[in-house]
Amino acid sequence: MKNVLVYSSVVLMLLAGCSSKTPAIDETQTGAESSQMESAADADTVVVDENAGVSDSTIEIGEETMSALESQMDSIYFAFDKFDISMEASSKLQTNAALMQGKAAAFNIKIEGNCDEWGSDEYNFALGLKRAKAAKDALVAEGVSAERISMVSYGESNPVCVEKTQECWAKNRRDDFKLLP
């Protein structure tokens, strides 16, 4: 009897948990951001336009625009099914942190966690959030204020490469860094 109850609850959890592709979101986001996220929850990916009504030419720090600063930040990559920061990723995070504390100090930062196509949608959203959290922790350790950083997981829904090769899948296991006004 006990086995029947356990199996039944597992089946119910699987059926209920597989019905949505809403990404995991950092709980420290503002109410406006979360209401935008909820309104777009029916889509496969959630797109939040933090720059609505703001062009790159209006946001300038010295000679550089927000998009020019953003292009100087490197993405970091992860091993298969991992969210720990490698030595190579650590050096990229140090460079990114210096930029975030220097020229980009006036902006907030969004860390976007991404995964390859292996694993369930729910698993990949959770893994993407773990990857973003690991990067956030590393940036905070480098002196970037935690209040400036938000995180979002796109799971497998934001690939940069769609070929079915090991090299391509490795490109999709990453954290991207975006600047927000």
CORTAMO-V325323 format. One record per pair of residues at least 24 apart in sequence whose C-alpha atoms are under 6 Angstrom apart, sorted by sequence separation. I is the first residue (numbers start at 1). J is the second residue. D is the distance in Angstrom with one decimal. If there is no record, write none. Layout:
I/J/D  I/J/D
//
This chain:
129/153/4.9  128/153/4.8  128/155/5.3  125/153/5.5  125/155/4.1  124/155/4.5  109/148/5.9  110/149/5.8  117/156/5.3  108/148/4.6  109/149/4.8  110/150/4.8  111/151/4.8  112/152/5.1  113/153/4.6  114/154/5.4  115/155/5.1  116/156/5.3  110/151/5.5  112/153/5.7  114/155/5.0  115/156/4.8  97/139/5.9  83/131/4.7  116/169/5.3  116/172/5.1  115/172/5.5  116/173/5.5  115/173/4.4  114/173/5.6  114/174/5.3  113/175/4.7  112/175/5.4  112/176/5.1  111/176/5.8  111/177/4.8  110/177/5.8  110/178/5.1  109/178/5.7  109/179/4.7  108/179/5.7  109/180/5.8  107/179/6.0  108/180/4.9  107/180/5.6  107/181/5.2  78/173/5.5  77/173/5.7  78/174/5.9  77/174/4.3  76/174/5.4  76/175/5.4  75/175/5.6  24/125/6.0  75/176/4.8  23/125/5.8  26/151/5.1  25/152/4.8  24/153/5.5  23/153/5.6  23/154/5.8
//
